[in-house]
Amino acid sequence: MGFGTFDAYGPIRRKLQKAAAKFRQYRDRPCCAVLSSFSAQMVMLDWQFIAGAMFGDLGFTIPLAGPLSAITPFFGEGGNMIHKGEPVNTTVSATLLVRRGMFAGRKMMLEANQAEVALGRRLFAEECGELVQRLRSEERPSVLVVENPNAANPLSRHWFCGPFDERFGLDDRGFGCIFCRLRPCGIGTARKKMNTARPDCRARQHDPSFRSHVRSRQRD
């Protein structure tokens, strides 16, 4: 046995640096860095890691003997879009993640429950595996968008509004999920419950400390 460290932001930041260099001659139009989740390489591509690569390592302040509601998220140092508190790389309008099969696991749980009720028994591991593979093959590719609030030419919010697309950005409630369309088969309902229970999406938007911190870090 052993131990080590893992830089979840490094691979994403290297891609963003290459994209920023390519976009220098296109400062008059929206430009987006595009990532893909189809590779077998171990890269953390949740929106929190993409936003952390852009704005700074994601951290949390935890007051001693305070309630859980007092835990406050913030962006630290090392972001590609913020340097010493000032916006940089404003040519990059957003980072896009093209993905597939992101909701197959949740759909599988719903269909598996229905199948078990109909069969009167638990599904075997092989049956669950076949179900996940089928759902992944049926799911259309989707896009996750993480906006750069300081972009010289923002990406229109009329783009990438498909049934499985998500968008994260800054609005009057703070930085967080600003678009997440309801999905078929009850997936939308499950997602809404997750957003309420987890401090990483809509619940985070209403945190005044997080909102003020992001705006102070991303001020022109």
ROLO-490784 format. One line per 10 residues: number of its first residue (from 1); their letters; for each residue x, y, z of N, C-alpha, C, O. Coordinates in Angstrom, 3 decimals. Atoms other than C-alpha are relative to their C-alpha. Layout:
NUM	a	X Y Z X Y Z X Y Z X Y Z; ...
! end
This chain:
1	mgfgtfdayg	0.838 -1.188 0.000 0.000 0.000 0.000 0.877 1.244 0.000 2.031 1.208 0.428; -0.734 -1.247 0.047 1.048 3.591 -0.533 -0.963 1.172 -0.056 -2.175 0.997 0.066; 0.842 -1.182 0.085 -0.228 7.103 -0.854 0.680 0.992 -0.927 1.865 0.863 -1.235; -0.537 -1.009 0.904 0.232 10.088 -3.123 -0.986 1.145 -0.139 -1.982 1.210 0.582; 0.863 -1.152 0.235 -1.343 13.264 -4.404 -0.516 -0.042 -1.438 0.059 -0.698 -2.307; 0.623 -0.035 1.320 -3.560 13.962 -7.381 -0.457 1.426 -0.277 -1.237 1.995 0.487; 0.374 -1.353 0.385 -3.900 17.317 -9.141 -1.195 -0.080 -0.943 -1.040 -0.369 -2.129; 1.209 0.093 0.817 -7.493 17.400 -10.370 -0.113 1.136 -1.004 -0.831 1.008 -1.996; 0.128 -1.176 0.866 -7.041 20.820 -12.005 1.052 0.042 -1.110 0.829 0.666 -2.147; -1.115 -0.107 0.937 -3.737 20.315 -13.846 -0.337 -0.299 -1.447 -0.062 0.534 -2.310
11	pirrklqkaa	0.312 0.303 1.397 -4.981 18.539 -17.002 -0.936 1.022 -0.646 -0.775 1.363 -1.818; 0.948 -0.979 0.547 -7.836 21.022 -17.432 0.703 1.331 -0.247 0.480 1.968 -1.276; -0.700 -1.277 0.159 -5.584 24.053 -16.897 0.958 -0.014 -1.186 1.123 0.999 -1.866; -0.884 0.083 1.174 -3.122 22.832 -19.500 -0.804 0.152 -1.295 -0.343 0.799 -2.236; 0.855 -0.159 1.173 -5.967 22.558 -22.021 -0.445 1.455 -0.158 -0.498 1.975 -1.272; 0.441 -1.396 0.063 -7.170 26.055 -21.133 1.138 0.913 -0.444 0.904 1.869 -1.184; -1.146 -0.806 0.430 -3.672 27.498 -21.573 0.222 -0.123 -1.499 0.491 0.876 -2.166; -0.159 0.190 1.443 -3.399 25.978 -25.053 -1.116 0.702 -0.768 -0.873 1.300 -1.817; 1.128 -0.648 0.673 -6.861 27.254 -25.973 0.167 1.512 -0.004 -0.094 2.158 -1.019; -0.178 -1.451 -0.071 -6.081 30.795 -24.777 1.038 0.474 -1.011 0.881 1.540 -1.605
21	akfrqyrdrp	-1.030 -0.369 0.972 -2.958 30.860 -26.959 -0.554 -0.032 -1.425 -0.186 0.806 -2.249; 0.576 0.101 1.346 -4.956 29.784 -30.022 -0.996 1.115 -0.295 -1.189 1.488 -1.452; 1.076 -0.964 0.197 -7.660 32.395 -29.473 0.471 1.455 -0.032 -0.362 2.354 -0.148; -0.475 -1.375 -0.099 -5.442 35.480 -29.310 -0.395 0.854 -1.203 -0.617 2.057 -1.064; 0.339 -0.756 1.201 -6.262 36.484 -32.875 -1.506 0.121 -0.214 -1.953 0.681 -1.215; 1.464 -0.048 0.135 -10.017 36.123 -32.273 -0.640 0.737 1.169 -1.683 0.322 1.676; 0.493 -0.737 -1.163 -10.538 38.668 -29.525 -1.329 0.705 -0.246 -1.960 1.173 0.701; 1.222 -0.720 0.316 -13.519 40.177 -31.335 -1.221 -0.905 -0.062 -2.288 -0.454 -0.478; 1.127 0.916 0.079 -15.744 37.089 -31.073 0.062 -0.995 1.170 1.122 -1.181 1.767; -0.012 0.979 -1.090 -16.809 34.473 -28.484 0.874 -1.206 -0.351 0.817 -1.720 -1.468
31	ccavlssfsa	-0.870 1.167 0.179 -14.271 31.665 -28.064 -0.196 -0.939 1.186 -0.318 -0.491 2.326; 0.235 0.983 -1.059 -14.731 28.450 -26.090 1.046 -1.104 -0.053 1.383 -1.610 -1.124; -0.865 1.172 -0.115 -12.317 25.812 -24.868 -0.899 -1.223 0.137 -1.844 -1.216 0.927; 0.858 1.185 0.036 -13.785 22.358 -25.531 0.742 -1.196 0.588 1.840 -1.539 0.148; -0.517 1.217 -0.612 -13.132 19.326 -23.347 -0.915 -1.164 -0.355 -2.055 -0.955 -0.769; 0.789 1.185 0.323 -14.345 15.760 -23.867 0.157 -1.025 1.099 1.234 -1.167 1.677; -0.027 1.044 -1.026 -15.241 12.973 -21.448 0.025 -1.398 -0.607 -0.216 -2.379 0.096; 0.029 1.302 0.655 -14.955 10.168 -24.011 1.299 -0.777 0.194 1.349 -1.968 -0.111; -1.279 0.662 -0.174 -11.335 9.373 -23.147 -0.003 -0.854 1.265 -0.719 -0.569 2.225; -0.131 0.859 -1.184 -10.389 6.606 -20.719 0.957 0.589 1.034 1.112 0.026 2.117
41	qmvmldwqfi	-0.939 -0.620 -0.924 -7.850 8.938 -19.077 -0.713 0.492 1.250 -1.835 0.993 1.176; 0.589 -0.393 -1.272 -8.501 9.678 -15.413 0.097 1.512 0.165 1.109 2.028 0.640; 0.064 -1.452 -0.144 -9.520 13.344 -15.496 -1.341 0.350 0.634 -2.392 -0.079 0.156; 1.226 -0.404 -0.684 -12.047 14.876 -13.105 -0.654 1.124 -0.785 -0.095 2.215 -0.894; 0.658 -0.978 0.868 -14.545 16.716 -15.310 -1.363 0.415 0.540 -2.228 0.827 -0.233; 1.186 -0.612 -0.599 -17.300 17.645 -12.878 0.120 1.515 -0.121 1.219 2.051 -0.261; -0.037 -1.451 0.224 -18.278 21.292 -13.167 0.835 0.710 1.062 1.434 1.748 0.781; -0.776 -0.652 -1.048 -16.620 22.104 -9.830 1.484 0.046 -0.356 2.156 1.039 -0.074; -1.414 0.036 0.355 -13.206 21.052 -11.157 0.293 0.892 -1.207 1.363 1.493 -1.296; -0.181 -0.901 1.138 -13.687 22.924 -14.425 -0.001 1.449 0.477 0.851 2.238 0.071
51	agamfgdlgf	0.038 -1.359 -0.543 -14.681 26.084 -12.543 1.235 0.280 0.846 1.769 1.388 0.808; -1.203 -0.186 -0.799 -11.783 25.563 -10.136 1.227 0.221 -0.858 2.090 1.026 -0.506; -1.115 -0.214 0.918 -9.344 25.288 -13.051 -0.045 1.405 -0.594 0.998 1.989 -0.890; 0.149 -1.327 0.601 -10.721 28.555 -14.419 0.253 1.110 1.013 0.951 2.078 0.709; 0.017 -1.122 -0.944 -11.047 30.656 -11.255 0.867 -0.201 1.240 1.126 0.763 1.961; -0.816 0.268 -1.177 -8.917 28.984 -8.573 -0.471 -1.257 0.711 -1.639 -1.634 0.621; 0.348 1.242 -0.700 -8.812 25.836 -6.450 -1.219 0.214 0.892 -1.292 1.187 1.643; 1.207 -0.107 -0.803 -12.181 25.241 -4.850 0.290 -0.413 1.434 0.850 -1.480 1.686; -0.201 0.287 -1.412 -12.078 25.399 -1.070 -1.229 0.358 0.805 -2.216 0.872 0.278; 1.125 -0.270 -0.889 -14.352 25.745 1.917 0.520 0.576 1.309 1.543 0.132 1.830
61	tiplagplsa	-0.282 -0.512 -1.335 -14.250 27.809 5.081 -0.992 -0.632 0.967 -2.201 -0.610 0.741; 0.832 0.719 -0.960 -15.542 25.893 8.091 0.191 0.634 1.371 1.244 0.448 1.980; -0.143 -0.613 -1.316 -16.175 27.871 11.277 -0.028 -1.040 1.105 -0.781 -2.010 1.026; -0.034 0.928 -1.125 -15.360 26.094 14.530 -1.319 0.056 0.763 -1.827 1.130 1.087; 1.240 0.133 -0.774 -18.454 24.840 16.343 -1.178 0.689 -0.664 -2.166 1.005 -0.001; 1.099 -0.628 0.715 -20.638 26.393 13.661 -0.904 -1.013 -0.654 -0.534 -2.183 -0.755; 0.915 0.936 0.678 -23.624 24.847 11.883 0.499 -0.324 -1.397 1.330 0.396 -1.949; -0.397 0.394 1.346 -23.238 23.043 8.568 -0.349 1.067 -1.027 0.343 1.213 -2.035; 0.409 -1.046 0.936 -25.065 25.900 6.856 1.015 1.138 -0.075 0.976 1.945 -1.004; -0.992 -1.072 -0.011 -22.138 28.179 7.780 1.232 -0.336 -0.834 2.111 0.510 -0.993
71	itpffgeggn	-1.120 0.368 0.862 -19.703 26.240 5.540 -0.094 0.783 -1.300 -1.116 0.726 -1.984; 0.024 -0.903 1.143 -18.774 28.650 2.750 1.024 -0.416 -1.050 2.213 -0.499 -0.743; -0.959 0.324 1.062 -17.232 27.643 -0.608 0.639 1.254 -0.570 0.045 2.332 -0.526; -0.665 -1.142 0.621 -14.719 29.904 -2.336 1.021 -0.508 -1.015 1.421 -1.672 -0.973; -1.058 0.299 0.949 -12.217 29.980 -5.216 1.310 0.555 0.551 1.388 1.722 0.934; -1.291 -0.424 -0.529 -8.585 30.107 -4.101 0.928 0.513 -1.081 0.536 1.347 -1.897; -1.010 -0.461 0.951 -5.422 30.589 -6.144 0.181 -1.014 -1.125 -0.298 -2.146 -1.051; -0.399 0.910 1.063 -4.132 29.106 -9.381 -0.904 -0.055 -1.201 -0.637 -0.832 -2.117; 0.917 0.051 1.127 -7.019 29.792 -11.756 0.573 0.603 -1.270 1.378 1.533 -1.219; -0.464 -0.521 1.285 -6.402 30.382 -15.448 -0.651 1.321 -0.375 -0.101 2.073 -1.180
81	mihkgepvnt	0.737 -1.206 0.366 -8.949 33.203 -15.619 0.173 1.134 1.006 -0.285 2.251 0.769; -0.222 -1.011 -1.037 -7.891 35.061 -12.450 1.466 -0.061 0.407 1.981 -1.136 0.715; -1.389 -0.060 -0.436 -4.359 36.210 -11.602 0.171 1.177 0.940 -0.010 2.330 0.548; -0.171 -1.017 -1.039 -3.669 38.108 -8.382 -1.244 0.876 0.116 -1.154 2.095 0.265; 1.262 -0.701 -0.168 -7.333 39.041 -8.171 -0.498 0.740 -1.211 -1.548 1.379 -1.145; 0.397 -0.721 1.210 -7.507 40.440 -11.709 -0.345 -0.987 -1.114 0.304 -2.025 -1.245; 0.376 0.895 1.098 -9.258 38.878 -14.732 1.088 -0.083 -1.069 1.680 0.936 -1.426; -0.903 0.234 1.121 -7.003 37.385 -17.426 -0.682 -0.999 -0.935 -1.695 -1.604 -0.585; 0.569 0.928 0.990 -7.684 35.297 -20.540 -1.482 0.285 -0.258 -2.293 -0.639 -0.329; 1.399 -0.377 0.226 -10.906 37.219 -21.163 -0.481 -0.353 -1.397 -1.672 -0.232 -1.685
91	tvsatllvrr	0.428 0.445 1.328 -10.910 35.983 -24.767 -0.794 -1.293 0.089 -1.665 -1.539 -0.745; 0.733 1.255 -0.180 -12.152 32.603 -23.498 -1.360 0.317 0.621 -1.442 0.749 1.771; 1.349 -0.327 -0.466 -15.915 33.030 -23.177 -0.550 -1.051 0.961 -1.287 -0.728 1.892; 0.508 1.089 -0.841 -16.610 29.640 -21.608 0.816 -1.258 -0.269 1.524 -1.359 -1.270; -0.569 1.331 0.197 -15.341 26.112 -21.170 -1.153 -0.970 -0.200 -2.082 -1.014 0.606; 1.055 0.953 0.325 -17.487 23.409 -22.776 0.500 -1.422 0.226 1.636 -1.753 -0.111; -0.289 1.422 -0.162 -17.539 19.750 -21.828 -1.010 -0.784 -0.823 -2.207 -0.743 -0.539; 0.856 0.883 0.791 -18.932 17.369 -24.460 0.034 -1.371 0.663 1.108 -1.943 0.848; 0.060 1.218 -0.806 -20.106 14.258 -22.638 -1.115 -0.914 -0.506 -1.958 -0.519 -1.311; 1.024 0.968 0.375 -22.218 11.154 -23.022 -0.155 -1.005 1.131 0.819 -1.388 1.780
101	gmfagrkmml	0.256 1.001 -1.026 -23.857 8.734 -20.643 0.036 0.534 1.415 0.175 -0.243 2.359; -0.102 -0.576 -1.339 -23.841 11.168 -17.714 -1.185 -0.378 0.888 -1.063 -0.390 2.113; 1.201 0.277 -0.786 -27.369 10.205 -16.651 -0.443 -1.452 -0.111 -1.516 -1.816 0.370; 0.364 1.407 0.169 -27.343 6.509 -17.571 -0.152 -0.708 1.342 -1.037 -1.548 1.501; 0.087 0.639 -1.305 -26.720 5.498 -13.948 -1.299 0.309 0.716 -1.885 -0.564 1.356; 1.255 -0.380 -0.654 -29.723 7.424 -12.684 -1.193 -0.643 -0.700 -2.134 -1.096 -0.047; 1.070 0.665 0.736 -31.944 6.079 -15.449 -0.033 -1.482 0.331 -1.105 -2.074 0.454; -0.072 1.417 -0.307 -30.716 2.575 -14.665 -0.679 -0.308 1.326 -1.377 -1.315 1.439; 0.622 0.225 -1.300 -31.825 2.891 -11.036 -1.520 0.010 -0.110 -2.200 -0.804 0.515; 1.451 -0.084 0.168 -35.329 3.916 -12.117 -0.536 -1.217 -0.745 -1.518 -1.826 -0.321
111	eanqaevalg	0.480 1.141 0.785 -35.697 1.203 -14.764 0.226 -1.313 0.746 -0.587 -2.232 0.643; -0.263 1.218 -0.755 -34.109 -1.420 -12.512 -1.074 -0.218 1.069 -1.526 -1.343 1.282; 1.053 0.120 -1.004 -36.636 -0.681 -9.774 -1.308 -0.476 -0.626 -2.007 -1.320 -0.066; 1.222 0.404 0.688 -39.485 -1.007 -12.257 0.077 -1.466 -0.427 -0.903 -2.200 -0.305; -0.162 1.390 0.436 -38.074 -4.294 -13.623 -0.077 -0.959 1.183 -0.666 -2.034 1.065; 0.026 0.871 -1.172 -37.597 -5.757 -10.143 -1.418 -0.165 0.539 -1.792 -1.241 1.004; 1.394 0.113 -0.436 -41.195 -4.958 -9.235 -0.769 -0.926 -0.926 -1.569 -1.744 -0.472; 0.705 0.843 0.970 -42.425 -6.597 -12.443 0.425 -1.463 0.101 -0.406 -2.359 -0.053; -0.511 1.371 -0.066 -40.191 -9.686 -12.018 -0.177 -0.631 1.376 -0.187 -1.855 1.511; 0.139 0.518 -1.348 -40.647 -9.994 -8.277 1.310 -0.481 0.590 1.303 -1.300 1.509
121	rrlfaeecge	-1.315 0.392 -0.506 -36.893 -10.376 -7.688 1.002 1.105 -0.292 0.717 2.031 -1.052; -1.078 -0.938 0.268 -33.632 -8.438 -7.638 0.669 -0.353 -1.324 0.759 -1.524 -1.692; -0.720 0.236 1.243 -31.775 -8.005 -10.918 1.412 -0.495 0.295 2.043 -0.078 1.267; -1.371 0.473 -0.124 -28.511 -9.869 -11.356 0.968 1.087 -0.472 0.576 2.011 -1.186; -1.002 -0.998 0.375 -25.275 -7.906 -11.797 0.142 0.081 -1.515 0.318 1.168 -2.065; -0.111 -0.008 1.455 -25.098 -8.969 -15.448 -1.157 0.753 -0.644 -0.970 1.454 -1.639; 1.170 -0.699 0.534 -28.609 -7.661 -16.065 0.131 1.505 0.201 -0.228 2.284 -0.682; -0.210 -1.438 -0.248 -27.757 -4.306 -14.457 1.043 0.564 -0.945 0.896 1.678 -1.448; -1.038 -0.450 0.926 -24.609 -4.068 -16.574 -0.526 0.177 -1.400 -0.210 1.166 -2.061; 0.588 -0.101 1.335 -26.523 -4.736 -19.776 -0.949 1.193 -0.084 -1.020 1.861 -1.116
131	lvqrlrseer	0.919 -1.134 -0.013 -29.110 -2.146 -18.779 0.753 1.317 -0.095 0.347 2.209 -0.839; -0.798 -1.225 0.054 -26.464 0.527 -18.179 0.589 0.196 -1.388 0.561 1.307 -1.917; -0.581 -0.112 1.331 -24.760 -0.227 -21.498 -1.038 0.430 -1.025 -0.742 1.240 -1.903; 1.050 -0.392 0.938 -28.055 0.064 -23.359 -0.383 1.467 0.165 -0.559 2.188 -0.817; 0.377 -1.385 -0.247 -28.943 3.346 -21.699 1.095 0.966 -0.456 0.796 2.042 -0.974; -1.093 -0.848 0.457 -25.494 4.781 -22.423 0.017 0.136 -1.511 0.299 1.212 -2.037; 0.000 -0.051 1.462 -25.778 3.876 -26.098 -1.172 0.812 -0.533 -1.090 1.376 -1.624; 1.186 -0.736 0.450 -29.224 5.487 -26.323 0.078 1.480 0.318 -0.591 2.284 -0.332; -0.046 -1.398 -0.428 -28.299 8.742 -24.593 0.773 0.853 -0.996 1.873 0.490 -1.414; -0.654 -0.906 0.935 -27.437 11.608 -26.892 1.114 0.775 0.693 1.049 1.016 1.898
141	psvlvvenpn	-1.036 -0.850 -0.597 -24.273 13.621 -26.356 -0.604 1.302 0.526 -1.563 1.826 -0.041; 0.466 -1.255 -0.585 -24.783 16.683 -24.177 1.193 0.895 0.281 2.344 0.469 0.193; -1.046 -0.998 -0.222 -22.839 19.815 -23.335 -0.189 0.627 1.378 -1.293 1.037 1.736; -0.043 -0.734 -1.258 -21.911 21.247 -19.940 0.804 1.274 -0.245 1.933 1.217 -0.733; -0.621 -1.300 0.242 -21.061 24.955 -20.092 0.360 0.648 1.327 -0.484 0.766 2.215; -0.436 -0.794 -1.153 -19.015 26.817 -17.477 0.449 1.346 -0.545 1.477 1.438 -1.216; -0.255 -1.317 0.564 -19.079 30.521 -18.298 1.167 0.699 0.674 1.489 0.437 1.833; -0.991 -0.927 -0.555 -16.297 33.039 -17.819 -0.697 1.347 0.191 -0.957 2.040 -0.792; 0.750 -1.250 -0.227 -18.055 36.025 -16.159 0.719 1.242 -0.509 0.081 2.273 -0.723; -0.761 -1.160 0.449 -15.261 38.354 -17.317 0.345 -0.058 -1.480 1.226 0.669 -1.937
151	aanplsrhwf	-0.299 0.148 1.422 -15.296 37.298 -20.969 -0.260 1.296 -0.751 -1.257 1.977 -0.509; 0.180 -1.199 0.818 -14.828 40.128 -23.455 -1.216 -0.145 -0.906 -1.904 0.837 -1.184; 1.164 0.287 0.840 -17.476 38.476 -25.664 -0.708 -1.229 0.571 -0.352 -2.355 0.224; 0.662 1.136 -0.656 -19.826 36.304 -23.580 -0.682 -0.925 -1.007 -1.149 -0.490 -2.059; 0.701 0.979 0.814 -21.252 33.135 -25.057 -1.505 0.141 0.223 -1.963 0.184 1.365; 1.446 -0.177 -0.109 -24.964 33.525 -25.806 -0.625 -1.134 0.813 -0.271 -2.301 0.649; 0.688 1.000 -0.805 -27.196 31.752 -23.323 -1.126 -0.672 -0.761 -1.827 -1.518 -0.204; 0.960 0.696 0.845 -29.469 30.744 -26.191 0.610 -1.249 -0.617 -0.105 -2.047 -1.223; -0.684 1.172 0.540 -26.863 28.139 -27.205 0.088 -1.091 1.068 0.144 -0.804 2.264; -0.166 1.173 -0.874 -26.599 24.638 -25.710 -1.086 -0.039 1.076 -0.810 0.027 2.273
161	cgpfderfgl	1.159 0.068 -0.893 -30.069 24.422 -24.206 -0.778 -1.291 -0.242 -2.005 -1.312 -0.145; 0.634 1.278 0.286 -30.763 20.780 -25.048 -0.526 -0.677 1.246 -0.317 -0.189 2.357; 0.637 0.675 -1.138 -32.613 18.295 -22.841 0.972 -0.557 1.031 0.577 -0.803 2.170; -0.979 0.530 -0.946 -29.395 17.004 -21.238 1.130 0.995 0.277 2.107 0.653 0.944; -1.051 -0.996 -0.179 -27.343 20.218 -21.290 -0.120 0.675 1.364 -1.201 0.745 1.948; -0.043 -0.768 -1.248 -26.291 22.151 -18.188 0.906 1.199 -0.208 1.846 1.157 -1.002; -0.816 -1.208 0.089 -24.868 25.633 -17.756 0.220 0.564 1.398 -0.699 0.635 2.214; -0.367 -0.599 -1.281 -23.031 27.196 -14.827 0.612 1.359 -0.268 1.454 1.509 -1.155; -0.493 -1.353 0.205 -22.353 30.900 -14.529 -0.415 0.906 1.134 -0.913 0.456 2.166; 0.272 -1.012 -1.021 -22.828 34.097 -12.581 -1.270 0.756 -0.357 -1.391 1.280 -1.465
171	ddrgfgcifc	1.194 -0.815 0.174 -26.239 35.727 -12.182 -0.255 0.757 1.294 0.633 0.856 2.141; 0.272 -0.824 -1.173 -27.972 37.843 -9.558 -0.022 -0.806 1.292 -0.069 -0.226 2.378; -0.009 0.850 -1.200 -27.951 34.853 -7.165 1.391 -0.494 0.338 1.581 -1.103 1.391; -1.357 0.468 -0.228 -24.230 34.131 -7.454 0.447 -0.925 -1.103 -0.186 -0.986 -2.157; -0.534 0.929 0.990 -22.158 31.548 -9.322 -0.507 -1.397 0.291 -0.319 -1.917 1.391; 0.539 1.341 -0.174 -23.838 28.210 -9.828 -0.758 -0.431 -1.219 -0.545 0.110 -2.304; 0.761 0.551 1.113 -26.247 26.256 -12.008 -1.077 0.992 -0.431 -1.936 1.366 0.367; 0.992 -0.950 0.510 -28.269 28.622 -14.205 -0.891 -0.637 -1.057 -1.862 -0.020 -1.494; 0.866 0.703 0.944 -29.716 26.067 -16.622 0.160 -1.497 0.207 1.274 -2.019 0.190; 0.001 1.456 -0.132 -30.679 22.426 -16.086 -1.409 -0.448 -0.340 -2.283 -0.470 0.527
181	rlrpcgigta	1.353 0.324 0.460 -33.664 21.300 -18.135 -0.480 -1.302 0.633 0.299 -2.225 0.871; 0.568 1.227 -0.552 -36.029 18.723 -16.682 0.161 -1.123 -0.997 0.017 -0.920 -2.203; -0.303 1.136 0.855 -35.268 15.285 -18.034 -1.105 -1.043 0.081 -1.859 -1.074 1.054; 1.049 1.019 -0.007 -37.524 12.366 -18.963 0.251 -1.066 1.053 1.320 -1.118 1.662; -0.105 1.169 -0.894 -38.162 9.286 -16.811 0.280 0.388 1.443 0.884 -0.390 2.181; -0.180 -0.388 -1.390 -38.129 11.254 -13.560 1.380 0.496 0.335 1.653 0.792 1.498; -1.365 -0.426 -0.293 -34.490 12.279 -13.920 0.013 1.440 0.477 0.809 1.795 1.347; 0.044 -1.394 -0.413 -35.392 15.950 -13.585 -0.350 0.146 1.472 0.230 0.969 2.181; 0.387 -0.056 -1.399 -37.086 15.344 -10.263 1.150 -0.411 0.908 1.395 0.219 1.937; -1.135 0.448 -0.811 -34.095 13.421 -8.932 1.087 1.053 0.044 1.703 1.268 1.088
191	rkkmntarpd	-1.039 -1.019 0.057 -31.723 16.158 -10.076 -0.358 1.173 0.898 0.512 1.730 1.567; 0.408 -1.124 -0.830 -33.761 18.835 -8.329 0.233 -0.302 1.465 0.654 0.577 2.218; -0.227 0.390 -1.396 -33.563 16.941 -5.058 1.482 0.017 0.327 1.879 0.411 1.423; -1.447 -0.013 -0.230 -29.818 16.544 -5.451 0.504 1.420 0.155 1.353 1.687 1.005; -0.448 -1.384 -0.078 -29.379 20.264 -6.032 -0.360 0.620 1.346 0.369 1.465 1.866; 0.414 -0.540 -1.293 -31.258 21.007 -2.849 0.834 -0.595 1.126 1.152 0.081 2.105; -0.707 0.679 -1.078 -29.366 18.455 -0.797 1.495 0.275 -0.016 2.132 0.302 1.037; -1.452 -0.178 0.111 -25.851 19.111 -2.113 0.345 1.477 -0.104 -0.357 2.215 -0.796; -0.371 -1.419 0.041 -24.069 22.467 -1.589 0.840 0.348 -1.223 1.704 1.222 -1.148; -0.879 -0.245 1.134 -22.598 22.373 -5.099 -0.742 0.520 -1.216 -0.164 0.582 -2.302
201	crarqhdpsf	0.711 -0.493 1.180 -25.318 23.765 -7.347 -0.927 1.122 0.409 -0.456 2.173 0.845; 0.905 -1.119 -0.246 -28.459 25.820 -6.816 0.059 0.498 1.440 -0.085 1.696 1.682; -0.089 -0.443 -1.393 -28.101 25.862 -3.026 1.151 0.960 0.182 1.080 1.861 1.019; -1.181 -0.859 -0.122 -24.706 27.505 -3.492 -0.277 1.401 -0.540 0.322 2.373 -0.081; 0.245 -1.297 0.602 -26.129 30.308 -5.604 -0.497 1.019 1.014 -0.202 2.209 0.904; 0.638 -0.914 -0.934 -28.020 31.772 -2.667 0.873 0.308 1.210 0.436 0.992 2.135; -0.914 -0.272 -1.102 -24.997 31.849 -0.360 0.597 1.389 -0.186 1.405 1.569 -1.097; -0.497 -1.360 0.207 -24.264 35.605 0.073 1.509 0.106 0.127 2.123 0.934 -0.547; -1.454 -0.055 -0.140 -20.686 34.941 1.195 0.686 -0.459 -1.268 1.666 0.140 -1.712; -0.592 0.499 1.242 -19.937 32.895 -1.905 -0.204 1.009 -1.124 0.707 1.250 -1.917
211	rshvrsrqrd	0.296 -0.966 1.053 -21.632 35.461 -4.153 0.930 1.200 0.095 1.486 1.630 -0.915; -0.858 -1.173 -0.157 -19.666 38.384 -2.693 1.449 -0.343 -0.268 2.196 0.486 -0.787; -1.391 0.383 0.216 -16.406 36.413 -2.821 0.296 -0.114 -1.494 1.318 0.378 -1.971; -0.214 0.159 1.436 -16.797 35.488 -6.483 0.042 1.355 -0.689 0.899 1.598 -1.539; 0.034 -1.314 0.659 -17.700 39.029 -7.471 1.231 0.835 0.345 1.731 1.585 -0.493; -1.188 -0.771 -0.352 -14.797 40.505 -5.550 1.235 -0.546 -0.704 2.147 0.214 -1.032; -1.134 0.593 0.681 -12.388 38.032 -7.176 -0.033 0.244 -1.509 0.994 0.164 -2.183; 0.152 -0.092 1.445 -13.791 38.671 -10.661 -0.389 1.421 -0.444 -1.019 1.601 -1.486; 0.325 -1.372 0.310 -14.136 42.430 -10.640 0.940 0.533 -1.065 2.126 0.206 -1.042; -0.855 -0.605 1.040 -12.823 44.373 -13.672 0.951 1.020 0.611 1.745 1.630 -0.105
! end
